[in-house]
Amino acid sequence: MNQPTPAIVSQAAARRLPRGALLFFCLAYLLPGFIGRDAWKSADLAMLGFVGGLVQGSASWLHPTLLGLAPDNPSVLPYWLGAWAIQWSPGWMAADFVLRLPFALLLALGLAATWYGSYYLARSPRAQPVPFAFGGEALPKDYARAMADGALLALIACLGLAQLGHETTPALAQLGFSGLLFYALASLHYRTRSSIAAAWLGVLGLGLSGAPTLALLFLAGGLLIHVLDRNAGAAGDEQDAAPWLTAVQLLASGALSAWLCLRLDLWRWKVELPQASWGEFNGAVQLLIWFTWPAWPLALWTIWRWRRQLFSRHLSRHLALPVWFVLVTLGSTLTTGSPDRTLLLGLPALAALAAFALPTLKRQVAALIDWFTLIFFSGCGFTIWVVWLAMQTGYPSQPAANVERLAPGFVPQFSVLAFGVAIAATLVWAWLVQWRVGRHRAAIWKSLVLPAGGAALCWTLLMTLWMPLLNYTQSYNALVAHTLERMEPAGCVEALGLSPAKAAAFQFYGRLPLKPMQPVASCPWLIAEPGADLSVPYAVDNRQWSLLAQLRQPSDGNESVLIFRRQ
């Protein structure tokens, strides 16, 4: 006998977010960070350098390199997407902006996949709310739409998505394709043929983006859940009458992905077992807490309130599938060298899991979430405005002094457009607060409006008011400009030990034709990365090169380059 569902939802509470408002909200979150900025260190600049090698024909499309260096994360598809975007774009468009376009689409794919995946999970029979004795409970489709709205708001509210979700990195490609695979496995009972096609794209895309092991683990667990689920009796667009045949078709996608990754040498041993130390444990816990906030407490509440469905002998697909995705991601996060980028892949499933807490939240808990969110994000927005005012006017004096200390040489800039967007975002936040406390208190997704709106507000303010400061501190433009002043005329330049990000900055923003240092000097200039104690590298022959200058990154004294001139 099935356990009763803990969800009690009326038809009035299943009202959906207006589609226009939801689309506007997603665009307002997605566009800032992709528009109006330079390539930042080090992920953005490294991607720009590797993609530039493909466009210029100096690197192999099957093994992208930059000055002989391979990417830290072995993958090919993200670099192909960036190179194709630059090749197919008009010549008047800046390459660093064009490079961000396919990654903006990948973030949009992750957002859309989260909504549709959560929608089909909420359509599951065991996910439906308790039927009322005299009617009035939420209709299945309306309930599913409201839950999907809540999942999308939970994803946008996750603090870790803001920066990493707007970088041009393989991790963002992995987010998009893992979200697509999550949607495909969630909708198999309803749209079988289109879900199979989406799963093929998700598995192949995730594998070619540098996560073949995660792709196969996600697929294997999702297929097992699909085969074991015997409660797929809800009316869907296409009923899956042969789950084993579907499993065979999707296993073929996993086999093809594994074969391609083997041929392209994308299978690498990247497992790093965590150290049994308090510092390691404390760092992992802090990352999990802030990166996935506020989805993780809601997800834990879901597991507790739906525990009878989750641990019963009848499989609950709407819980089992997101739990599997989250567990695989957490295991990978604890055993990888880049835990934050790995954790990014679990956010769509975690957001879907958090959405199922909404029908079970008590009024006091919802009020606590609202007050905490209101205080936290209003405080963050106020701080951003105060620092911006200090940059423009010098008052208050302490924030202005802090900016001068952290970014010496920075000259503030005023943009009417950025100021207008920031004012509009702040007014929308004030309206959201008024809306939340005044009306529509029955909507099931109401508790996530302020967290998602606050995250979008602070991200928009940072990407408008603080954009000049962030461009100054997070790019190498100032270092490149100072280097060019010392190297006139530049001409041919050799490079030694430069990171991919610095090499890309000199190539793209400095337009320096870099090439690896040769045993016999063939260029008049050499740019080298100093040693640990800022010493001259041993590979530099002082009989061929004379040290001209050591230039530091203005915003980070620990970063510098050595400029040599051929004798």
N, C-alpha and C positions, 0 to 999 in steps of 0.2 A: 504494500500500500504506500502511495506517495505521501511524503511529508507535506504539510500545508506550507504555502509560501508565506514569507514574512511581509510581503509587499501589500499594503492596503492603499489603493490609489483610486480616487474618484475621476470621473470624466472631466470635471472642472480642473483637476490638478494635472491632467494630461495635455493641457494646451501646449502648443509648440511655439518656439521662438519664431517670429515673423521671418520669412526667408530672406527678405531684403536686409533686415537688420543683422541676421546671422552672416550673410555674405559680406556686408560692409565691415562687420566686426573682424572677420577673418582677414580681409584685405588690409584693414588698419593695423593688424598685427604683423602681417606677412611682409608688406612693402618696406616699412622702416628697417634699415639694416642691409637691404639689398640696393637701395638707391641713395646716391649722394655721398658716397664715402670712397676712400682709397682702399687698396688691398692692404690688409693688416697682417702683422706678424703673428705667428709664423705660418699658420695653416693656409691662409688666403694667398700669401705671396708664394709659398712653395707650390701650390696648385697652379698659380699663374706661370711659374717658371717651367714646370713639367709640361703643361699644355702648350706653352710657347715652343718648346722643343718639338712637339708633334706637328704644330702648324708650320714651323720653319723647315721641317724635314731633317733636323739634326738628331732625332731620337727615333727608336723603333716603336711602332704602334703597339706591338705585343709586349714590349718591355720599356715603358717610359723611363727616361733618365734625364738628369740635369747636370752637366759638367761631369759626367761619369757616375753620378750618385743616383741610386735607386730610391724610390719613395719608402718611407718608414712602414707604411701599410701597403703590402702588395695587392694591387688592384689595377684594373684597366678601364672598366666602363665609365667611371667618373671623369677620367681624363679624356676619353673619347667624346663624351657629351660636351665637355668644355671646348675641345678642339673643333668639333663640328659646329658649335654655336659661333665661334669666331670665324670659321671659314665661310659660313653661310650668311654672315651679317654684313651690312653695308660698311664700306671703308671708313665712313665718317664717325662711326660709333666706337667709343673707347673699348679696348680689348678687356680691361678689367671689369667694366660694366657688363659687357656681353657675356663674359664668363659666368657671371652670377645668375643669368636668366634661367638656364636649365636647373640650377640648384633651387631657385625660387619655385619652379614648377615641382621639384621633388618635395619641397616642404608642403606645397599645396596638395600634392598627392598624399602625403602623410596625414594631413588634416582631413581630407575627404575620405580616405580609407578608414580612419578612426570613426567617423560618423556612420558610414555605411556598415562597417563591421559591427559596431555597437547596436545599430538598428536591427540587424538580422539576429544577433544574439538575444535581444529583447523580444523578438518574435517567437522564441522558443516556448513550447507549452509550459515547461516547468519554471519559466521566468515570469509568467503572467501573474498579475495581482489577484488577490482573493476576490471571488465573485460575491456580490452583495445579495442579501436575501430578496430585496425588492428591486434589484437592478440599480444602475447608476455607476457601476464600476467602469474603469477606463477601457475603451475599445482597444483591441490588440495593436492595430496600426498606430493609433494615436499615442498609446502608451510607449510603443517602440520609438516613435519620433521624439517624444519628450525625453526618453532615456538617451537617445543618440545626441540630442542637443546638450544634455548634461555631460556626456562623455567628451564632446568636443570642447566645451568650456573647461572641463578638468584638464585636458591636454594643454590648452593655451595657458592655463594658470600655472602649470609646472615651471618652476623657476629655472631649471636647467635647460629648458628648450630655447630660451630667448637668444643667448649668444651662439651656442652650438648649432641651433636650428637656422642661423643666418650666415654660416660660414660656408665657403666653397671647399668642402672636404669630402672624402669618401664616407665619413660617418653620416653626413646628411643624406647621401645616396642610399646608404644602408637603412636609414630611418624610413625613407620613402618606400623602398621595396619590402622591408619587413612589415610596414603598415599594409601594403598591398597584399602580401601573403596572409596577414591576419584577417583582412576582409574576405579573401577567397575562401579560407577555411571556415569562417563564420557563416558564409552564405551558401555553402555547398548544398544544403537541404532545400534551398529555395530557387536558386538560379544556377543549376548545375553546370551547364555548358560555359556560360560566361565566367563562372567561378574557376573552372578548370583552366581557362585561358589566363585569368588573372594570376592563378597560382603558378603557372609556367613562367610568366613574366617576373613574378616576385621571387621565385627560387633562382632563376637564372640571373636576374639583376642583383640579388643579394650575394650570390656566389662571385660574380664578376666584379662586385664592388669591394671584395676583400673579406667577406664573412661566409665562406662556403660551409664551415662546420655548423654555424648557427642556422644557416638555411636548411640543412638536412635535419637538424634536431627539431626545429620548428615544424617542418613538414612531417616528420615521423610521428611526433606526438599529436599533431593535428589530425593526421589520418587515422591514428588509433582511436582518438575520441570520436571521429566521424563514423567509423565502423561499429564501435560499441554503442553508439547512441541509437536507441530503438524508439525514441519518442519524437520522431520527426513527422508527426502527423499534422502539423499546421499547414494550412493552405498556402502554398507558395506558387510562384510563377512556373516553376519546373520541379516536379517531385523527383527525387533521386531514388529510383526503384532498385538500383543495383550498386550498393555502396562498395562492394568489392571491385567492380569494374572501374568505378571512379578512383579507388585506391591504386589500381594498376596504372591508370593513366597518369596519376600524379607521381607515382614512383618513377615513372619514365622521365618526368621532368627533373627529379632529383638525380637520377643516373646521368642524364645529359649534363646537368650542372657540375656534377663531380668529375666527369670526364673532361669537360672544358677547363675546369680549374687545374686538373692535373696537367693537361697539355700546356697551359699558360704558366705553370709553376706558381699557382696562387695558394697552394696548400703549404703552410708554414707552421712550425711548432712555435706557438706564441704564448704557451701557458707559463705563467710565473706564479708559483705557489706563494701565498701570503706568508709573511714572517709572523711567528708567534710572539708578538710584542704588543705592548699597550699602544704605542704610537701608531702602528699599522691598523690595529682594531679601531682606535679612536678616529683615525682619518677615514676609514671605510664607513663608519657609522655616521659621521658628519656629512659625508658626501651623499649617502642615502637620504638623510633627513632633509637637507636643503635642496638637493637636486630634484627630488620628486615631490616636494611640497606644492600644493596641499593634497595631492592624490593619494599619498601613502597612508595617512590616517583613515581616509575614507575607504581605501581598499581593505585595510585591516578590519574596519567595521563591517564591511560587506562579508568577509570571510566568517566573522563571528555571528552575524545575524542570519546568514544563509548556510550555517554550518551543517544543518540537517540535510539540506539538499546537496551540499558539496560532498559529504561523507556517507551518503546513503548508497544502497546497492544499485539504485537507478541513477545513471549518469546524468548530470546536469551540464549540458554543453555550454550554457551561458556563463558558467563559473569555471568549468574545467579548462576550456580553451585559453582564456586570458591568464589563469593561474599558471598554466604550462609555459606560456610565453614569458611571464614574469620570472618564474623560477629558472628557466634557461638563461635569461639575461642576467639575473643576479649571480648565478654560478660563474658565468663568463666574466662579470665585472670583478669578482674577487680573484680571478686568476689571469688577469690581463694587465699589460703595462699601461693602458689608457682606459682606466675605469669609467671616467665620465663619458667618453665617446661611446663606450660599450653600453653603458646604462641608458643612453639615448634610445636604443632600439626597443627597450621595454616600455617606453612611455605610452604608446597607443594602447597596448593591452592593459597597462596599469590604469589609464584613464577610463577604459571601458569597465574595469572592475570597480573603480571608484563610483561610477554612475549608479551601480546597483545598490549603493548605500543610501541614495537619495530617498527612495520610498520608505525607508525605515528610520530616518532621522527624527528625533524628537524635537519639539519646538525649541527647547532650551539649548540643544546642541547647535541647531541652525542659527539661533541668535548669537551664540558664542562665536561661531565662524564669521558671521557678518561683522560683529564688533571688532574682532581681532583683525580681520582683513581691512576694515575701514581705517583703523588706527595705523596699521603697518604701512599700507600703500599711500595713505594720505601723508604720513610722515616722510616716506621716501620721495614722493612727488614734491613736497615742500622743500626738502633738502636739495633736490636737483635745481629748483627755481632759485633758492638762496645762493647756491654756488655760482649759478649762471649770472645772477645779479652782481655778485662780487667780482666775477671776471670782467663784466662790462663797466662797472662804476668804481671798483675798489672798495666798496662797502657792502656788507660787513668786512672789516679788515682781516679777521682771522682766516676765513675761507680764501680770501684773495692771496694771503701770504702762503697758505698751503698749496695753492695752485702754482704760485711762483716757485716754491721749493721743489715740487714734484715735476714741474715742466718748465725748467729755466729756458728763457728765450721765447716762450710762447706769446704770440700776439693775438689777443681776442678779436673775433670777427662777429659782426651783426648781420643776420640774414632776415629780411622781412618775411620771406616764405617760411623759414623754419620757426620764427617767432609766431606767425599766424597759426601754423599747424599745432604748435605746443599750446597756444591759448585754446584752440578748438578742442584738443584732447582733454585739457583740464576742465573745460565746460561740460564736455560729455561725461566725464567722471562725476562731476557734481550732479548732473541729471540722473546718472545711474544710481547714485546714493539716494537721491530723492525718490526715484522710482521704486527702489527696493524697500524703503521704509513706508512708502505711502500706498502702493497698489500692487495687484497681481501677486499677493502673498500665497495663493494656492498653487502656483505653478511648481511642478516638481523639481525643476532645474534652478529655482530661485536662489538656493544657497551657493551656487557657483558663479552667479553673475558678477558679484563684487570681486572674488578672487581673480577671475579671468579679466575683468575690466581693469583692475588694479595692475595686473602684470602688463597688459597692453599699454596702459597709461605710462608707467615708468619706462618701459622700453621705448615708447614713442618720444618721451621727453629726452631720454638719453641720446636717441638718434637724431634729434633736432637741435636742442639747446647745447648739448655737449659735443656735437659732431666735430667742430674744429679742434677742440681739445683732444678728442679721441684719435682723430687723424694724425695729430702731432705726436702723440705718445705711442700709438699702436702701429704706426708705419715707420719705414726707414727713409722717408722723404728728406728729412733734415740731414741725416747722415749722408745720403746720396748727394744733396746739394753742396755740402761742405767738401765732399770728396772731389766733385767736379771742379770746384774753385781751385783746388791744388793740382789738378791734372790737365791743365789746358796747354796745348791741345791734347785731348785724350787719345784718340787713335786706337790702336790695338792694345788690349789689356789682358794680362794673364791673371789667373786666380789660384789661390792656394788655401785650402781648408775652409772656404766659405760655406756656411749653411745654405741649403736650398732657398730659404727665404731671402737671405741677403743677396745671393747670386741673382735671384729673380728681380729684386729691387734695383740692382745696378743695371740689369739688362733692360727692364721695362721702363722704369722711371728715369734712369740715367742714360739709357740708350747706349750702353757700353758693350762692344762686341767681346764678351769674355770668352776665354778658352783656358783649359787646364794648363798649369805651369809646365814648361818643357825643361828637359835637362840642360839644354843650351838656350839662353834667353833669346826669344824671337820678337818680343814686343818691348816698347819703351817703358811700359808701366806694369806694376804688379800690385795687386790688392790681396792681402793675406790676413787670415784670422790669427790674432796673437795667441801665445801659449797661456797656460793657466795663470802664470804670474806676470802676464802682459809682456812676455819676452818675445824675441824674434824666433820664429820657428826654425828648427834645425835644418829643414830642407832648403832654406834660403841661403844661397851662396853669396857671401859678402864680397866676393871678388867680381860678381856680376851685378849685384844690386846694392844700392845705397838707400838707407832709410830716409824718407823725406818727411813723413809726419805720422803721428798716431792720432786718429780722430775718434772721438767718443760719441755714442748716441746721446743727444742732449737729455732725453728723458730717462735714460738708464746708463749710469756710469759704468756698469759692468759689461756693457757691450761696446766694442770698438773694433776698428780695422787699422791695419798698418799699410801705409802707402810707400812703395819702393819705386825708385827710378833706375833704369839700366845705366850702368857706368859706361 
